[in-house]
Amino acid sequence: MSSDPSDWKEQAFAAYLAQQKRNEAAERRRLAERGEISFELLLSEYDDLAGDEVRLELDKISTTLKSESVSYSQTIMALDGADAVGGPLPEYIIVLKTLATPAITALATVVAALILRKPATKARLRIGDVEAEMASFDEIKVALEYAKEYAAKAAEADKAPQPTALEQPKPSE
């Protein structure tokens, strides 16, 4: 009845990964319900997140979003330690109702230019259970427009009149 001592570690790690996936899916659903999307850049493994070059690229995206009056938040990494370096990550949460067509074009232009300069880079958009990776201006623009339409349809569904207690069917006994 002896078993490999590493089996329980593998099982625990597999359970942890499954829980992480469930948590991420639940978070994406919450974002979609609030009319928000997750938009992130998938940088090359050789890109230094703390480096000046990456920070300048992220600043261009943030500046574009601000200039187009798009409400967003950006994930920040903070590290404790004497020599620790933290800073902004290439992850944005964007409020879709503030993302107008000119802002979609401007954001797609800036991100596509970054992808052209760094071919290993891609963009990822997540809304609800839908996830898309994009590597060109057209793909980014189409994905953002789809997200905008998705949010508009969800908002319309929320505005639909809900039956009152008097109008709801009675449960059968």
C-alpha positions in Angstrom: 0.0 0.0 0.0 3.0 2.3 -0.5 2.5 5.1 -2.9 4.9 7.5 -4.4 5.3 10.5 -2.0 5.2 12.9 -4.9 1.7 11.8 -5.9 0.0 13.9 -3.3 2.1 16.9 -4.4 1.0 16.4 -8.0 -2.6 16.0 -7.0 -2.5 19.1 -4.8 -0.9 21.1 -7.6 -3.5 19.9 -10.2 -6.3 20.9 -7.7 -4.7 24.3 -7.3 -4.5 24.9 -11.0 -8.1 23.8 -11.5 -9.2 26.2 -8.7 -7.2 29.0 -10.4 -8.9 28.4 -13.7 -12.3 28.5 -12.0 -11.4 31.7 -10.2 -10.2 33.3 -13.4 -13.4 32.3 -15.2 -15.5 33.8 -12.4 -13.6 37.0 -12.5 -14.1 37.3 -16.3 -17.8 36.8 -15.8 -17.9 39.5 -13.1 -16.0 41.9 -15.4 -18.5 41.2 -18.3 -21.4 41.7 -16.0 -20.0 45.1 -15.1 -19.4 46.0 -18.8 -15.6 45.6 -18.6 -13.0 43.6 -20.5 -9.5 42.4 -19.7 -7.0 43.6 -22.4 -3.4 42.5 -22.0 -0.2 42.3 -24.0 1.6 39.0 -24.2 5.2 40.1 -24.4 8.1 38.0 -25.4 9.8 36.0 -22.6 12.9 38.2 -23.3 11.2 41.5 -22.6 12.1 43.0 -19.2 8.9 44.2 -17.6 10.9 46.6 -15.4 12.9 47.8 -18.4 12.6 51.3 -19.8 11.6 50.1 -23.3 8.6 48.1 -22.0 7.5 50.9 -19.7 7.6 53.4 -22.5 5.4 51.2 -24.6 2.9 50.8 -21.7 3.0 54.5 -21.2 1.9 55.0 -24.9 -1.1 52.7 -24.4 -2.1 54.5 -21.1 -1.7 57.9 -22.8 -3.8 56.8 -25.7 -6.6 55.5 -23.4 -6.4 58.7 -21.3 -6.5 61.0 -24.4 -9.6 59.2 -25.7 -11.3 59.5 -22.3 -11.5 55.8 -21.8 -12.0 54.6 -18.2 -9.5 51.9 -17.4 -7.3 50.5 -14.7 -3.9 48.9 -15.1 -2.4 46.1 -13.0 0.6 47.1 -11.0 3.2 44.8 -9.5 4.7 45.8 -6.2 7.7 43.9 -4.7 9.0 44.3 -1.2 12.8 44.2 -0.7 15.8 46.4 -0.8 16.6 45.8 -4.5 13.1 45.0 -5.6 11.6 46.7 -8.7 7.9 46.9 -9.3 5.8 48.8 -11.9 2.9 48.6 -14.3 2.1 45.3 -16.0 0.7 45.0 -19.5 -2.8 44.2 -18.2 -5.7 46.7 -18.5 -9.3 46.5 -17.4 -11.3 48.7 -19.8 -14.8 50.0 -19.2 -16.6 49.3 -22.5 -19.2 52.1 -22.3 -16.3 54.6 -22.5 -14.7 52.9 -25.5 -16.0 54.8 -28.5 -15.0 54.0 -32.1 -12.2 56.6 -32.3 -10.7 55.1 -29.1 -10.9 51.6 -30.6 -9.0 52.8 -33.7 -6.4 54.7 -31.6 -5.8 51.8 -29.2 -5.6 49.3 -32.1 -3.1 51.6 -33.9 -0.8 51.9 -30.8 -0.9 48.2 -30.0 -0.4 47.1 -33.6 2.6 49.4 -33.9 4.1 47.7 -30.8 3.4 44.3 -32.3 5.2 45.3 -35.5 8.2 46.5 -33.5 8.2 43.3 -31.4 6.9 40.4 -33.5 6.7 38.0 -30.5 4.2 40.3 -28.9 0.4 39.6 -29.1 -2.6 41.2 -27.5 -5.3 39.2 -25.6 -8.9 40.3 -25.0 -11.1 38.5 -22.5 -14.8 39.2 -22.1 -16.9 36.7 -20.2 -16.0 33.2 -21.4 -14.6 34.5 -24.7 -10.9 34.9 -25.2 -9.1 36.1 -28.3 -5.5 36.6 -29.2 -4.7 39.2 -31.8 -1.6 40.0 -33.7 -2.6 42.8 -36.2 -4.4 46.1 -36.4 -7.5 44.6 -38.0 -7.7 41.7 -35.5 -7.5 44.1 -32.6 -10.0 46.5 -34.0 -12.5 43.7 -34.8 -12.1 42.2 -31.3 -12.6 45.5 -29.6 -15.7 46.3 -31.7 -17.1 42.8 -30.9 -16.6 43.5 -27.2 -18.4 46.8 -27.5 -21.3 45.1 -29.3 -21.4 42.4 -26.6 -21.5 45.0 -23.9 -24.3 46.9 -25.6 -26.4 43.7 -26.0 -25.8 42.8 -22.4 -26.9 46.3 -21.3 -30.1 46.0 -23.4 -30.9 42.7 -21.8 -30.4 44.3 -18.3 -32.8 47.1 -19.3 -35.6 44.7 -20.4 -38.6 44.9 -18.1 -38.5 42.3 -15.4 -41.8 40.7 -14.3 -43.1 42.0 -11.0 -44.1 39.6 -8.2 -47.7 39.8 -9.4 -46.8 38.9 -13.0 -44.6 35.9 -12.2 -46.1 32.5 -12.7 -47.0 30.7 -9.5 -45.1 27.5 -8.7 -47.0 24.4 -9.4 -47.9 22.4 -6.3 
